[in-house]
Amino acid sequence: MNILEAQKIHKSYGNKFTKQEVLKGIDLSIEKGEFVTIMGASGSGKTTLLNVLSTIDRVSHGTIKIEGKELTAQKEKQLAEFRKHHLGFIFQEYNLLNTLTVKENILLPLSISKVSKKAANEKFQAAAAELGIEDIEHKYPNEISGGQKQRTSAARAFIHEPSIIFADEPTGALDSKSASDLLDKMSSLNAKRQATIVMVSHDPVAASYSSRVVFIKDGSIYTQLNKGDQTRQTFLKDIIKTQGVLGGVHYEH
């Protein structure tokens, strides 16, 4: 069952004199429980694609449906409401509130819904245990490492069990060990909770944790790779090989 369907997605910036077409008629379907990575060189349109799929930005033309609900014609207030209840976000820069503890940051999505304190606490304990951050729940963001901040951000994204989690370069600010820790946890949550994850990354190692990689080139889908029954190491080699054909991805920041 498709949880996300994007058809003929176009996105342009500027006016008729300085028009820049970033997305050029992309069609993309994502099944419930998939872990999909979007890759491409700098300027390929991958972050723009993530932004329009996640309703952070609007398309110029085309339609996007999440769980059968057509979102491109929705008003901003309706979209904000939809995001609150159905979408989770993990950003490269963590986006944690420094005045709140780890636990308070994670519980934010539940504070806007009618979840009892007991149920919220149970959800927190489960998410914190899965992401290995139970022992820092009373600390503030400035007291923890980058890896712990990003796992806190991931717990916040997962806690209200959204339809889809969008992750924008979630390992971009992390060292390799913290990055692999986070990706292991995300992969485990994807498997255990059937959580659908859509991630943008320039890192082939990060992409190798997903079940499918979509390569974007010049605003269009260039090709896609499915992991299938391959090991992560074999899938990584395929991703690197495709990157080599695309060119320029390794050095993108």
N, C-alpha and C positions, 0 to 999 in steps of 0.2 A: 504493500500500500504506500502510495506516494504521500509524504507529509508536506512537501514543498513542490510547487510547480511554477516555473517561470517560463513565460513564452514571449518570444520576439522582444527581448529587453533592449531598449535603446536608452542611452544617457548622454546628453550633450551639455556643455557649459558655454557661456558667452552669448552673444547676440548674433544676428545674421551676418555681421561683418567679421566677427572674431570667433565664430562657432568652432568648438572643438568636440568632435564625437569620440567619446571614451568607450562606450559599449555599443556594439554594432549588431543588434538582433540576436542576442543570446537566448538559447533554449536550454533549460536545465531542470531535471527532476531529481528529487532526493527522497529515498525511501525512509520510512520510520525505522529508527535504530541504526541508520548508517552513520559512519564517521568519514566525512568527506573533507579533503584538503584542496584548496584552490591555490595554484602556483602560477608564477609568471614573472617576467623581468620587470624592472622598474618602469612604470608608465604603461604597463600592459592592460590595466583596468581591473586588476584583481581586488583591490581594496574598495574601489567604487562598486564592484559587483556585490561584495559582502555588505556594503552600506545600504544598497537598494534592496537586497534580499531581506535584510534585517529591519527595514522600514526607517532606518536612520536618515536616509536620503530618498528622494522620490525619483521614479523613472521619468524619462521624457516620453517614451511610448512603451507599450507592452503591458502584460498583466503578471501579477504575482499572487499565488494562492498558498496559504498555509492552513493546513487542516481543512481544506475546502473553502476557506473564507477568502474572498477576493479583496486584496488590501490596497491596490493602487488608487482606487477612487475614494478611499476613506478620508474623512477629515482628520486634522492633526489630533484633536481630542480623542477621537475613536482609536487612532493608532497608538496613542500614549497608553490608553486603557488596555489595548491588545498586548502591547509590549510588556506591561506590568504583570500580566497573568500568564502569558504564553511563551515569552522569550527570555533567555538568559544571556548574559554578556561577560566575556573575559577579555580585558584589554591589555595591551603591552605595558601600559603604565599603571596597572593595578586598579586605579580609580577607587581607592579606599578612603574613607573619611578619617582623618587623623585624630579627631576628637572622640571617636568611638573605639571600643575595644574590638579585638578580633571577633568575639562572639556577637557583639552588637552589629558589626559590619555584615556578618553572615546572615543575621536574622532580618536585615532590612527588607528583603522582598516579602517576608511573611508579615511584617508590621502593617502592610497596606491591605492585607486580606484578613478575613475573619477566622483566624486560626487561634485556638486556645493556647494559653501560655504553656500548658503541659504538652500539647501536641507539637508546638514550636520547639520546645526544649528537646523532645524526642528526635525531631528531624535534625536539629543542630548536632546532637550527640552522634547520630548516624553519619552525617556528612563529615563532621570533624574527624571521626574515627577512620572513615574511608580515605580521607586526604592526609591523615597523620598529623593533625594539628590540635589534638585535644589538650595538650599540655601548655598551649600558649593562648587559651581562650580569653584570659584576663589581661593580656598585654595589648599595647597600642601599636599601630603600624610602624612608628619610628623606633620601636624596640625589637623588631624582628627582621630577619634577613629577606632578601629579594625573593628567594624561593618560597619562603613561608608566606610572604605577601601574596604571591601569585596563587598559592594553594588556598589561601583565604578567599581570594577573588573567585577561584573555581568553585569553592564550597558555596559561596553566595549565589553563583550562577545556577548551581544544581539544586539548591535547597527547596525551591518551590515546584520542583519537577516540571519544568517548562517543556513545551512541545519541541523546541529547538534551542540549542546553545550555540551562539556565534562567538568565535574566538579570533581576535585580530592579533596576529604575531604574538601569541601568549608566551613564547619562550625567548622573544627577542632581547629582553633585558636580563636574561638569566645565564649563569655559567652552565657548562655542559652537564654537570651532575644534577643541579637543580632542575634543568630543562628535562632530563630523562626521568627524574622523579615525578615531575608534574605530568608528563606524557603517559607514564605508566599508570598514574592515578586516573587520568582522563580516559585512557583505554579501558581500564577496569570498570569505571562507572558506565561507560558506553556499553560494555558487555553485560554487567550486572543489572543495570536499570533500563536497558534498551533506550538510553538517552541518545537523541540525534544530535550530532555535533557537525558544524560547518566551520572550518578553520582556514584562515589565510596564513601562509607561511612561505618564506623564501628558502627555508632550511630543509634539505632532502631527508635528513635524519628524523626531523619532526613529522614530515609528511609520511614517512614509512610506518608510523603508528596507525595510520588511517586505513580504511578498507577500500577507498577509491581516491585517486588524485585527478583533478581537472586542471589542465594546463591552459592558461589564457595567453593569447598573443595578439597584440594590436586590437584589443577590444572584442575578439571573437574566441570561441573555444577552438584550440589548436588540436588537442587530442585528450584522451582520458586513459588512465591505467586502473585496472581492478586488481586488488591483491589476491583474491581467490584463496587458494590453499597454499600459496607461497609462504615461505618464512619471511620474517621482517627483513632479514639481511638480503635475500634474493630480490624482494620488492624494492629495497633501497637501491640496489644496482640498476634496476629498470628505471627508477626515478632519475638517478644521476645520468643515465644514458640519454633519457629524453631531454633533460636539462641541457645536456651538451649540444643536442640538435637545436634547441631553442636559443641557447646562448645568452650570456649576460646575467643569468640568475644568481650565480654564486656570489657575485660582488655587490648585490643590491643591499641597500640599508633603508 
